[in-house]
């Protein structure tokens, strides 16, 4: 199948991307790892002993960063419908986080511990139809927020990727209703032409 002009442009950018090259040389699983590293450093998001759940974790870039910072006293659980190569110290569960069986298995992995932080760097498979892609991207963010609202401990934190466009203005107040503080982040590793942003919700309010 012949590649479109857009996909060829993306491939050229990807191959020449400084963060792609850096990820390869530093053993990171994705360029996205540097987005989490920057946000975590700025907002002191990760620290030893935390319990972290990474939604849509494959290929594991964020899970690897989280595990390195929470250390052996912490716990990182990665969830994805796709397969993911094993990561030392990370518990991987393949399945849909909306399904009861997956949630039950997650509870077993937690063994009574409470979730301090939910991460979501999920993106839909891009079709090139902007309206459709935006709707699916915001739907993933909504599902991640719903998961966080069900499973975070009081006072916990939530970092989610969103895209500016239709649905964003409705999603933002939904975040603010559930967290004592919500801030917007655009890390340097995020491509300049991309309309992706990260919302960080701090201090989860149960029943918000």
N, CA and C atoms as a LAMMPS dump frame, in Angstrom:
ITEM: TIMESTEP
0
ITEM: NUMBER OF ATOMS
624
ITEM: BOX BOUNDS ff ff ff
-5.0000000000000000e+02 5.0000000000000000e+02
-5.0000000000000000e+02 5.0000000000000000e+02
-5.0000000000000000e+02 5.0000000000000000e+02
ITEM: ATOMS id mol type element x y z
1 1 1 N 0.845 -1.192 0
2 1 2 C 0 0 0
3 1 3 C 0.884 1.247 0
4 2 1 N 0.6 2.159 -0.931
5 2 2 C 1.414 3.36 -1.063
6 2 3 C 1.187 4.293 0.113
7 3 1 N 2.286 4.829 0.653
8 3 2 C 2.166 5.739 1.782
9 3 3 C 1.659 7.097 1.325
10 4 1 N 0.851 7.735 2.162
11 4 2 C 0.35 9.066 1.861
12 4 3 C 1.462 10.083 2.074
13 5 1 N 1.237 11.282 1.543
14 5 2 C 2.202 12.376 1.716
15 5 3 C 2.388 12.692 3.193
16 6 1 N 1.261 12.642 3.943
17 6 2 C 1.315 12.938 5.373
18 6 3 C 2.143 11.906 6.122
19 7 1 N 1.95 10.62 5.807
20 7 2 C 2.69 9.57 6.518
21 7 3 C 4.176 9.625 6.172
22 8 1 N 4.516 9.989 4.93
23 8 2 C 5.918 10.134 4.549
24 8 3 C 6.567 11.283 5.319
25 9 1 N 5.817 12.385 5.448
26 9 2 C 6.326 13.537 6.198
27 9 3 C 6.561 13.157 7.651
28 10 1 N 5.586 12.417 8.241
29 10 2 C 5.716 11.993 9.638
30 10 3 C 6.936 11.1 9.803
31 11 1 N 7.171 10.188 8.853
32 11 2 C 8.304 9.278 8.951
33 11 3 C 9.634 10.035 8.883
34 12 1 N 9.702 11.038 8.001
35 12 2 C 10.917 11.85 7.925
36 12 3 C 11.173 12.575 9.237
37 13 1 N 10.116 13.17 9.795
38 13 2 C 10.245 13.875 11.071
39 13 3 C 10.664 12.922 12.184
40 14 1 N 10.065 11.731 12.179
41 14 2 C 10.334 10.756 13.233
42 14 3 C 11.796 10.312 13.199
43 15 1 N 12.279 9.992 12.008
44 15 2 C 13.655 9.504 11.871
45 15 3 C 14.655 10.572 12.304
46 16 1 N 14.36 11.837 11.995
47 16 2 C 15.281 12.93 12.298
48 16 3 C 15.028 13.568 13.662
49 17 1 N 14.02 13.101 14.368
50 17 2 C 13.63 13.704 15.645
51 17 3 C 14.729 13.507 16.687
52 18 1 N 15.129 14.595 17.344
53 18 2 C 16.205 14.53 18.336
54 18 3 C 15.823 13.633 19.511
55 19 1 N 14.532 13.623 19.873
56 19 2 C 14.113 12.795 21.008
57 19 3 C 14.043 11.319 20.639
58 20 1 N 13.736 11.024 19.379
59 20 2 C 13.783 9.627 18.908
60 20 3 C 15.212 9.122 18.975
61 21 1 N 16.138 9.941 18.477
62 21 2 C 17.546 9.556 18.502
63 21 3 C 18.06 9.431 19.931
64 22 1 N 17.637 10.348 20.78
65 22 2 C 18.064 10.307 22.182
66 22 3 C 17.521 9.057 22.873
67 23 1 N 16.26 8.711 22.596
68 23 2 C 15.661 7.523 23.199
69 23 3 C 16.439 6.265 22.823
70 24 1 N 16.86 6.192 21.572
71 24 2 C 17.627 5.031 21.123
72 24 3 C 18.972 4.958 21.832
73 25 1 N 19.634 6.09 21.937
74 25 2 C 20.976 6.087 22.526
75 25 3 C 20.944 5.886 24.039
76 26 1 N 19.848 6.292 24.692
77 26 2 C 19.762 6.207 26.155
78 26 3 C 18.94 5.013 26.642
79 27 1 N 18.478 4.192 25.708
80 27 2 C 17.759 2.982 26.1
81 27 3 C 16.34 3.21 26.562
82 28 1 N 15.739 4.325 26.153
83 28 2 C 14.334 4.558 26.474
84 28 3 C 13.454 3.844 25.45
85 29 1 N 12.258 3.483 25.853
86 29 2 C 11.39 2.736 24.953
87 29 3 C 10.64 3.618 23.96
88 30 1 N 10.546 4.895 24.242
89 30 2 C 9.854 5.805 23.336
90 30 3 C 10.313 7.227 23.597
91 31 1 N 10.099 8.085 22.595
92 31 2 C 10.409 9.502 22.773
93 31 3 C 9.504 10.116 23.841
94 32 1 N 8.333 9.496 24.029
95 32 2 C 7.394 9.995 25.022
96 32 3 C 7.933 9.949 26.44
97 33 1 N 8.955 9.132 26.667
98 33 2 C 9.544 9.056 28.008
99 33 3 C 10.009 10.426 28.476
100 34 1 N 10.492 11.244 27.543
101 34 2 C 11.037 12.552 27.914
102 34 3 C 9.932 13.538 28.292
103 35 1 N 8.727 13.295 27.808
104 35 2 C 7.598 14.129 28.226
105 35 3 C 7.319 13.903 29.711
106 36 1 N 7.256 12.634 30.109
107 36 2 C 7.004 12.333 31.515
108 36 3 C 8.165 12.777 32.396
109 37 1 N 9.391 12.573 31.929
110 37 2 C 10.547 12.999 32.713
111 37 3 C 10.498 14.498 33
112 38 1 N 10.138 15.287 31.989
113 38 2 C 10.08 16.74 32.176
114 38 3 C 8.964 17.14 33.136
115 39 1 N 7.777 16.569 32.931
116 39 2 C 6.647 16.924 33.794
117 39 3 C 6.897 16.464 35.223
118 40 1 N 7.419 15.245 35.374
119 40 2 C 7.682 14.711 36.715
120 40 3 C 8.694 15.561 37.46
121 41 1 N 9.717 16.045 36.752
122 41 2 C 10.725 16.882 37.397
123 41 3 C 10.142 18.235 37.795
124 42 1 N 9.37 18.813 36.91
125 42 2 C 8.797 20.133 37.182
126 42 3 C 7.799 20.098 38.331
127 43 1 N 6.98 19.048 38.358
128 43 2 C 5.878 18.993 39.327
129 43 3 C 6.116 18.022 40.472
130 44 1 N 7.348 17.487 40.56
131 44 2 C 7.671 16.53 41.628
132 44 3 C 6.598 15.441 41.721
133 45 1 N 6.332 14.85 40.563
134 45 2 C 5.212 13.922 40.431
135 45 3 C 5.539 12.511 40.89
136 46 1 N 6.791 12.098 40.705
137 46 2 C 7.201 10.732 41.032
138 46 3 C 8.218 10.748 42.167
139 47 1 N 8.043 9.822 43.108
140 47 2 C 8.997 9.707 44.211
141 47 3 C 8.98 8.28 44.734
142 48 1 N 10.011 7.886 45.468
143 48 2 C 10.084 6.505 45.951
144 48 3 C 8.851 6.089 46.743
145 49 1 N 8.418 4.851 46.48
146 49 2 C 7.332 4.267 47.248
147 49 3 C 5.941 4.452 46.68
148 50 1 N 5.781 5.243 45.618
149 50 2 C 4.451 5.486 45.064
150 50 3 C 3.906 4.256 44.335
151 51 1 N 2.578 4.168 44.322
152 51 2 C 1.879 3.156 43.525
153 51 3 C 1.318 3.856 42.291
154 52 1 N 1.737 3.392 41.111
155 52 2 C 1.409 4.049 39.847
156 52 3 C 0.733 3.061 38.908
157 53 1 N -0.348 3.508 38.252
158 53 2 C -0.983 2.716 37.209
159 53 3 C -0.862 3.486 35.903
160 54 1 N -0.316 2.817 34.885
161 54 2 C -0.067 3.411 33.578
162 54 3 C -1.048 2.809 32.576
163 55 1 N -2.009 3.623 32.117
164 55 2 C -3.033 3.156 31.186
165 55 3 C -2.547 3.284 29.746
166 56 1 N -2.82 2.255 28.943
167 56 2 C -2.357 2.277 27.558
168 56 3 C -0.847 2.35 27.491
169 57 1 N -0.187 1.505 28.271
170 57 2 C 1.235 1.672 28.575
171 57 3 C 2.19 1.322 27.443
172 58 1 N 1.808 0.402 26.549
173 58 2 C 2.733 -0.044 25.497
174 58 3 C 3.213 1.143 24.654
175 59 1 N 4.494 1.159 24.306
176 59 2 C 5.539 0.139 24.473
177 59 3 C 6.245 0.151 25.829
178 60 1 N 5.84 1.017 26.75
179 60 2 C 6.409 0.99 28.093
180 60 3 C 7.296 2.167 28.454
181 61 1 N 7.313 3.198 27.61
182 61 2 C 8.167 4.35 27.877
183 61 3 C 7.882 5.023 29.208
184 62 1 N 6.613 5.252 29.491
185 62 2 C 6.249 5.907 30.754
186 62 3 C 6.408 4.962 31.937
187 63 1 N 6.098 3.698 31.747
188 63 2 C 6.227 2.724 32.841
189 63 3 C 7.681 2.606 33.286
190 64 1 N 8.596 2.623 32.32
191 64 2 C 10.017 2.513 32.652
192 64 3 C 10.48 3.717 33.456
193 65 1 N 10.069 4.911 33.052
194 65 2 C 10.411 6.126 33.787
195 65 3 C 9.849 6.066 35.199
196 66 1 N 8.581 5.671 35.311
197 66 2 C 7.932 5.619 36.623
198 66 3 C 8.624 4.627 37.542
199 67 1 N 8.935 3.44 37.012
200 67 2 C 9.547 2.42 37.856
201 67 3 C 10.913 2.869 38.378
202 68 1 N 11.667 3.544 37.521
203 68 2 C 12.997 4.003 37.936
204 68 3 C 12.908 4.993 39.09
205 69 1 N 11.804 5.752 39.153
206 69 2 C 11.697 6.786 40.178
207 69 3 C 10.951 6.33 41.432
208 70 1 N 10.038 5.382 41.308
209 70 2 C 9.351 4.912 42.523
210 70 3 C 10.184 3.871 43.254
211 71 1 N 11.093 3.214 42.517
212 71 2 C 12.026 2.294 43.148
213 71 3 C 11.408 1.009 43.657
214 72 1 N 12.178 0.202 44.375
215 72 2 C 11.715 -1.118 44.822
216 72 3 C 10.584 -1.052 45.848
217 73 1 N 10.465 0.036 46.571
218 73 2 C 9.37 0.171 47.538
219 73 3 C 8.065 0.579 46.854
220 74 1 N 8.169 1.076 45.634
221 74 2 C 6.982 1.472 44.89
222 74 3 C 6.431 0.319 44.066
223 75 1 N 5.395 0.62 43.299
224 75 2 C 4.75 -0.38 42.457
225 75 3 C 4.241 0.3 41.196
226 76 1 N 4.609 -0.236 40.037
227 76 2 C 4.092 0.256 38.761
228 76 3 C 3.348 -0.875 38.077
229 77 1 N 2.088 -0.619 37.762
230 77 2 C 1.26 -1.581 37.041
231 77 3 C 0.91 -0.968 35.691
232 78 1 N 1.28 -1.659 34.623
233 78 2 C 1.042 -1.195 33.258
234 78 3 C -0.11 -1.988 32.651
235 79 1 N -1.05 -1.276 32.05
236 79 2 C -2.205 -1.909 31.421
237 79 3 C -2.263 -1.519 29.951
238 80 1 N -2.556 -2.491 29.097
239 80 2 C -2.748 -2.195 27.672
240 80 3 C -3.428 -3.381 27.01
241 81 1 N -4.211 -3.097 25.979
242 81 2 C -4.812 -4.18 25.191
243 81 3 C -3.76 -4.813 24.273
244 82 1 N -2.675 -4.08 24.011
245 82 2 C -1.584 -4.59 23.185
246 82 3 C -0.554 -5.307 24.049
247 83 1 N 0.25 -6.14 23.41
248 83 2 C 1.35 -6.79 24.12
249 83 3 C 2.44 -5.768 24.425
250 84 1 N 3.204 -6.045 25.466
251 84 2 C 4.314 -5.174 25.827
252 84 3 C 5.473 -6.032 26.297
253 85 1 N 6.659 -5.729 25.788
254 85 2 C 7.84 -6.457 26.233
255 85 3 C 8.032 -6.249 27.732
256 86 1 N 8.397 -7.302 28.479
257 86 2 C 8.543 -7.174 29.932
258 86 3 C 9.535 -6.082 30.324
259 87 1 N 9.232 -5.437 31.444
260 87 2 C 10.101 -4.417 32.031
261 87 3 C 10.417 -4.83 33.46
262 88 1 N 11.678 -4.847 33.84
263 88 2 C 12.019 -5.203 35.219
264 88 3 C 11.305 -4.302 36.225
265 89 1 N 10.655 -4.939 37.178
266 89 2 C 9.995 -4.187 38.24
267 89 3 C 8.615 -3.687 37.91
268 90 1 N 8.14 -3.898 36.676
269 90 2 C 6.817 -3.439 36.255
270 90 3 C 5.886 -4.63 36.098
271 91 1 N 4.709 -4.539 36.699
272 91 2 C 3.686 -5.572 36.538
273 91 3 C 2.844 -5.214 35.322
274 92 1 N 2.886 -6.065 34.289
275 92 2 C 2.115 -5.785 33.082
276 92 3 C 0.877 -6.662 33.018
277 93 1 N -0.248 -6.046 32.668
278 93 2 C -1.508 -6.76 32.503
279 93 3 C -2.078 -6.425 31.134
280 94 1 N -2.287 -7.44 30.304
281 94 2 C -2.854 -7.206 28.981
282 94 3 C -4.367 -7.331 29.048
283 95 1 N -5.043 -6.276 28.647
284 95 2 C -6.494 -6.277 28.681
285 95 3 C -7.037 -4.859 28.683
286 96 1 N -8.354 -4.752 28.604
287 96 2 C -9.06 -3.47 28.576
288 96 3 C -9.379 -3.049 30.005
289 97 1 N -8.882 -1.877 30.411
290 97 2 C -9.055 -1.451 31.808
291 97 3 C -10.502 -1.151 32.167
292 98 1 N -11.412 -1.171 31.184
293 98 2 C -12.84 -0.976 31.476
294 98 3 C -13.527 -2.274 31.887
295 99 1 N -12.865 -3.405 31.676
296 99 2 C -13.502 -4.698 31.927
297 99 3 C -13.344 -5.125 33.375
298 100 1 N -14.385 -5.719 33.916
299 100 2 C -14.398 -6.122 35.329
300 100 3 C -13.274 -7.106 35.641
301 101 1 N -13.014 -8.035 34.716
302 101 2 C -11.98 -9.04 34.97
303 101 3 C -10.613 -8.389 35.115
304 102 1 N -10.358 -7.365 34.316
305 102 2 C -9.076 -6.661 34.386
306 102 3 C -8.982 -5.88 35.692
307 103 1 N -10.063 -5.24 36.075
308 103 2 C -10.084 -4.486 37.342
309 103 3 C -9.885 -5.423 38.529
310 104 1 N -10.501 -6.6 38.474
311 104 2 C -10.317 -7.574 39.555
312 104 3 C -8.853 -8.023 39.637
313 105 1 N -8.246 -8.261 38.482
314 105 2 C -6.838 -8.657 38.464
315 105 3 C -5.946 -7.525 38.969
316 106 1 N -6.322 -6.297 38.659
317 106 2 C -5.575 -5.137 39.152
318 106 3 C -5.62 -5.087 40.68
319 107 1 N -6.784 -5.327 41.239
320 107 2 C -6.913 -5.317 42.705
321 107 3 C -6.017 -6.377 43.337
322 108 1 N -5.917 -7.529 42.68
323 108 2 C -5.041 -8.586 43.202
324 108 3 C -3.589 -8.137 43.187
325 109 1 N -3.188 -7.453 42.117
326 109 2 C -1.813 -6.962 42.029
327 109 3 C -1.544 -5.888 43.089
328 110 1 N -2.555 -5.082 43.38
329 110 2 C -2.383 -4.017 44.372
330 110 3 C -2.243 -4.58 45.78
331 111 1 N -2.896 -5.701 46.028
332 111 2 C -2.81 -6.379 47.336
333 111 3 C -3.087 -5.407 48.487
334 112 1 N -4.129 -4.622 48.32
335 112 2 C -4.541 -3.721 49.392
336 112 3 C -3.911 -2.337 49.346
337 113 1 N -2.904 -2.138 48.5
338 113 2 C -2.281 -0.808 48.401
339 113 3 C -3.165 0.133 47.593
340 114 1 N -3.079 1.401 47.893
341 114 2 C -3.883 2.42 47.218
342 114 3 C -3.083 3.048 46.073
343 115 1 N -3.784 3.468 45.021
344 115 2 C -3.132 4.065 43.856
345 115 3 C -2.869 5.551 44.112
346 116 1 N -1.604 5.926 44.022
347 116 2 C -1.21 7.327 44.222
348 116 3 C -1.301 8.153 42.945
349 117 1 N -1.061 7.5 41.804
350 117 2 C -0.952 8.234 40.542
351 117 3 C -1.443 7.368 39.388
352 118 1 N -2.308 7.958 38.565
353 118 2 C -2.739 7.318 37.317
354 118 3 C -2.157 8.12 36.16
355 119 1 N -1.524 7.414 35.226
356 119 2 C -0.936 8.023 34.037
357 119 3 C -1.692 7.561 32.795
358 120 1 N -1.872 8.462 31.848
359 120 2 C -2.473 8.08 30.571
360 120 3 C -1.857 8.906 29.445
361 121 1 N -1.079 8.246 28.609
362 121 2 C -0.501 8.877 27.419
363 121 3 C -1.147 8.289 26.17
364 122 1 N -2.387 7.863 26.298
365 122 2 C -3.063 7.159 25.214
366 122 3 C -3.409 8.082 24.054
367 123 1 N -3.281 7.534 22.845
368 123 2 C -3.716 8.201 21.616
369 123 3 C -4.425 7.172 20.748
370 124 1 N -5.419 7.611 19.981
371 124 2 C -6.067 6.659 19.069
372 124 3 C -5.191 6.408 17.855
373 125 1 N -5.49 5.355 17.119
374 125 2 C -4.864 5.16 15.817
375 125 3 C -5.363 6.267 14.896
376 126 1 N -4.434 7.04 14.351
377 126 2 C -4.807 8.214 13.573
378 126 3 C -5.32 7.811 12.192
379 127 1 N -6.522 8.326 11.856
380 127 2 C -7.12 8.034 10.545
381 127 3 C -6.824 9.132 9.533
382 128 1 N -6.45 10.319 10.035
383 128 2 C -6.252 11.46 9.145
384 128 3 C -7.488 12.315 8.995
385 129 1 N -8.609 11.839 9.535
386 129 2 C -9.851 12.622 9.543
387 129 3 C -9.903 13.359 10.885
388 130 1 N -9.61 14.643 10.849
389 130 2 C -9.382 15.397 12.081
390 130 3 C -10.524 15.314 13.073
391 131 1 N -11.736 15.477 12.6
392 131 2 C -12.885 15.476 13.504
393 131 3 C -13.024 14.127 14.209
394 132 1 N -12.858 13.051 13.461
395 132 2 C -12.961 11.706 14.02
396 132 3 C -11.82 11.428 14.991
397 133 1 N -10.591 11.806 14.604
398 133 2 C -9.428 11.564 15.467
399 133 3 C -9.554 12.335 16.78
400 134 1 N -10.027 13.584 16.699
401 134 2 C -10.185 14.394 17.911
402 134 3 C -11.22 13.777 18.839
403 135 1 N -12.331 13.329 18.279
404 135 2 C -13.393 12.736 19.095
405 135 3 C -12.89 11.476 19.8
406 136 1 N -12.14 10.641 19.082
407 136 2 C -11.639 9.401 19.687
408 136 3 C -10.568 9.684 20.732
409 137 1 N -9.742 10.7 20.49
410 137 2 C -8.71 11.057 21.462
411 137 3 C -9.327 11.553 22.759
412 138 1 N -10.349 12.396 22.655
413 138 2 C -10.984 12.921 23.865
414 138 3 C -11.778 11.828 24.585
415 139 1 N -12.292 10.872 23.82
416 139 2 C -12.994 9.751 24.453
417 139 3 C -12.03 8.936 25.309
418 140 1 N -10.822 8.721 24.815
419 140 2 C -9.818 8 25.601
420 140 3 C -9.485 8.766 26.886
421 141 1 N -9.372 10.089 26.782
422 141 2 C -9.097 10.9 27.971
423 141 3 C -10.242 10.782 28.979
424 142 1 N -11.465 10.772 28.487
425 142 2 C -12.631 10.629 29.366
426 142 3 C -12.628 9.275 30.068
427 143 1 N -12.275 8.218 29.326
428 143 2 C -12.21 6.886 29.938
429 143 3 C -11.127 6.833 31.012
430 144 1 N -9.994 7.474 30.744
431 144 2 C -8.915 7.505 31.731
432 144 3 C -9.34 8.265 32.977
433 145 1 N -10.045 9.387 32.793
434 145 2 C -10.53 10.166 33.941
435 145 3 C -11.531 9.351 34.76
436 146 1 N -12.388 8.638 34.074
437 146 2 C -13.366 7.789 34.772
438 146 3 C -12.657 6.714 35.596
439 147 1 N -11.619 6.124 35.029
440 147 2 C -10.842 5.123 35.758
441 147 3 C -10.191 5.748 36.986
442 148 1 N -9.568 6.91 36.791
443 148 2 C -8.896 7.583 37.909
444 148 3 C -9.883 7.916 39.016
445 149 1 N -11.062 8.376 38.637
446 149 2 C -12.071 8.75 39.631
447 149 3 C -12.562 7.543 40.432
448 150 1 N -12.488 6.375 39.841
449 150 2 C -12.934 5.16 40.536
450 150 3 C -11.856 4.563 41.428
451 151 1 N -10.578 4.766 41.068
452 151 2 C -9.533 3.976 41.705
453 151 3 C -8.448 4.763 42.449
454 152 1 N -8.339 6.066 42.204
455 152 2 C -7.321 6.84 42.912
456 152 3 C -7.652 6.955 44.401
457 153 1 N -6.62 7.026 45.199
458 153 2 C -6.836 7.305 46.617
459 153 3 C -7.143 8.794 46.774
460 154 1 N -7.844 9.194 47.837
461 154 2 C -8.077 10.621 48.079
462 154 3 C -6.749 11.38 48.121
463 155 1 N -6.692 12.492 47.408
464 155 2 C -5.463 13.264 47.342
465 155 3 C -4.5 12.806 46.267
466 156 1 N -4.851 11.735 45.535
467 156 2 C -3.983 11.215 44.488
468 156 3 C -3.924 12.123 43.268
469 157 1 N -3.058 11.781 42.321
470 157 2 C -2.81 12.616 41.144
471 157 3 C -3.094 11.861 39.855
472 158 1 N -3.337 12.63 38.791
473 158 2 C -3.727 12.063 37.501
474 158 3 C -3.117 12.907 36.384
475 159 1 N -2.336 12.263 35.501
476 159 2 C -1.729 12.945 34.365
477 159 3 C -2.266 12.314 33.089
478 160 1 N -2.86 13.138 32.223
479 160 2 C -3.519 12.605 31.032
480 160 3 C -3.194 13.46 29.811
481 161 1 N -3.006 12.767 28.685
482 161 2 C -2.825 13.476 27.413
483 161 3 C -4.182 13.836 26.832
484 162 1 N -4.301 15.088 26.382
485 162 2 C -5.507 15.553 25.708
486 162 3 C -5.087 16.282 24.434
487 163 1 N -6.068 16.621 23.628
488 163 2 C -5.801 17.358 22.397
489 163 3 C -6.734 18.557 22.325
490 164 1 N -6.166 19.712 22.05
491 164 2 C -6.98 20.913 21.92
492 164 3 C -7.878 20.783 20.7
493 165 1 N -9.14 21.109 20.895
494 165 2 C -10.111 20.976 19.827
495 165 3 C -11.451 20.628 20.424
496 166 1 N -12.326 20.06 19.622
497 166 2 C -13.665 19.708 20.086
498 166 3 C -13.587 18.774 21.282
499 167 1 N -14.341 19.103 22.312
500 167 2 C -14.391 18.272 23.513
501 167 3 C -13.453 18.72 24.615
502 168 1 N -12.424 19.496 24.274
503 168 2 C -11.449 19.905 25.291
504 168 3 C -12.074 20.834 26.322
505 169 1 N -12.853 21.799 25.872
506 169 2 C -13.454 22.768 26.795
507 169 3 C -14.459 22.105 27.731
508 170 1 N -15.018 20.983 27.328
509 170 2 C -15.934 20.249 28.209
510 170 3 C -15.162 19.349 29.167
511 171 1 N -14.017 18.852 28.711
512 171 2 C -13.237 17.938 29.549
513 171 3 C -12.56 18.665 30.703
514 172 1 N -12.091 19.872 30.464
515 172 2 C -11.351 20.615 31.475
516 172 3 C -12.15 20.834 32.76
517 173 1 N -13.406 21.303 32.704
518 173 2 C -14.168 21.438 33.959
519 173 3 C -14.465 20.1 34.635
520 174 1 N -14.55 19.02 33.839
521 174 2 C -14.75 17.697 34.435
522 174 3 C -13.537 17.312 35.27
523 175 1 N -12.352 17.674 34.803
524 175 2 C -11.128 17.463 35.59
525 175 3 C -11.147 18.325 36.846
526 176 1 N -11.486 19.597 36.677
527 176 2 C -11.454 20.529 37.802
528 176 3 C -12.456 20.165 38.892
529 177 1 N -13.521 19.47 38.514
530 177 2 C -14.513 19.056 39.503
531 177 3 C -14.005 17.929 40.39
532 178 1 N -12.963 17.22 39.919
533 178 2 C -12.49 16.04 40.639
534 178 3 C -11.141 16.228 41.33
535 179 1 N -10.47 17.345 41.028
536 179 2 C -9.148 17.58 41.616
537 179 3 C -9.079 18.992 42.187
538 180 1 N -8.319 19.125 43.251
539 180 2 C -8.218 20.436 43.89
540 180 3 C -7.448 21.428 43.031
541 181 1 N -6.587 20.916 42.129
542 181 2 C -5.833 21.793 41.239
543 181 3 C -5.59 21.078 39.922
544 182 1 N -5.766 21.784 38.813
545 182 2 C -5.503 21.229 37.486
546 182 3 C -4.601 22.208 36.732
547 183 1 N -3.47 21.706 36.219
548 183 2 C -2.545 22.549 35.468
549 183 3 C -2.307 21.942 34.091
550 184 1 N -1.946 22.793 33.15
551 184 2 C -1.672 22.39 31.771
552 184 3 C -0.174 22.351 31.531
553 185 1 N 0.294 21.32 30.866
554 185 2 C 1.712 21.183 30.562
555 185 3 C 1.9 20.867 29.068
556 186 1 N 2.908 21.508 28.471
557 186 2 C 3.304 21.234 27.089
558 186 3 C 4.814 20.992 27.107
559 187 1 N 5.247 19.748 27.337
560 187 2 C 6.683 19.469 27.451
561 187 3 C 7.425 19.714 26.148
562 188 1 N 8.706 19.967 26.254
563 188 2 C 9.532 20.248 25.079
564 188 3 C 9.542 19.085 24.1
565 189 1 N 9.424 17.865 24.608
566 189 2 C 9.444 16.686 23.738
567 189 3 C 8.164 16.536 22.933
568 190 1 N 7.149 17.322 23.257
569 190 2 C 5.92 17.306 22.467
570 190 3 C 6.153 18.104 21.194
571 191 1 N 5.879 17.523 20.048
572 191 2 C 6.157 18.201 18.779
573 191 3 C 5.398 19.526 18.702
574 192 1 N 6.09 20.551 18.243
575 192 2 C 5.531 21.895 18.245
576 192 3 C 4.237 22.029 17.468
577 193 1 N 4.13 21.313 16.351
578 193 2 C 2.925 21.437 15.531
579 193 3 C 1.763 20.605 16.06
580 194 1 N 2.045 19.758 17.044
581 194 2 C 0.992 18.913 17.606
582 194 3 C 0.106 19.725 18.538
583 195 1 N -1.181 19.421 18.53
584 195 2 C -2.099 20.108 19.44
585 195 3 C -2.281 19.34 20.749
586 196 1 N -1.374 18.393 21.025
587 196 2 C -1.467 17.65 22.273
588 196 3 C -1.025 18.512 23.449
589 197 1 N -1.7 18.301 24.559
590 197 2 C -1.367 18.92 25.839
591 197 3 C -1.473 17.841 26.905
592 198 1 N -0.924 18.129 28.069
593 198 2 C -1.091 17.233 29.218
594 198 3 C -1.763 18.01 30.337
595 199 1 N -2.773 17.387 30.905
596 199 2 C -3.448 17.962 32.061
597 199 3 C -3.029 17.157 33.291
598 200 1 N -2.609 17.873 34.312
599 200 2 C -2.217 17.245 35.582
600 200 3 C -3.213 17.637 36.649
601 201 1 N -3.938 16.654 37.131
602 201 2 C -4.872 16.876 38.227
603 201 3 C -4.209 16.474 39.549
604 202 1 N -4.183 17.393 40.498
605 202 2 C -3.548 17.131 41.79
606 202 3 C -4.592 17.193 42.889
607 203 1 N -4.47 16.252 43.825
608 203 2 C -5.384 16.234 44.968
609 203 3 C -6.781 15.752 44.606
610 204 1 N -6.885 14.46 44.298
611 204 2 C -8.18 13.884 43.92
612 204 3 C -9.202 14.068 45.033
613 205 1 N -10.402 14.508 44.612
614 205 2 C -11.518 14.742 45.542
615 205 3 C -12.57 13.67 45.309
616 206 1 N -12.687 12.675 46.172
617 206 2 C -13.702 11.632 45.977
618 206 3 C -15.1 12.243 45.918
619 207 1 N -15.89 11.764 44.948
620 207 2 C -17.245 12.262 44.818
621 207 3 C -17.339 13.608 44.144
622 208 1 N -16.202 14.098 43.612
623 208 2 C -16.194 15.404 42.971
624 208 3 C -16.981 15.419 41.667
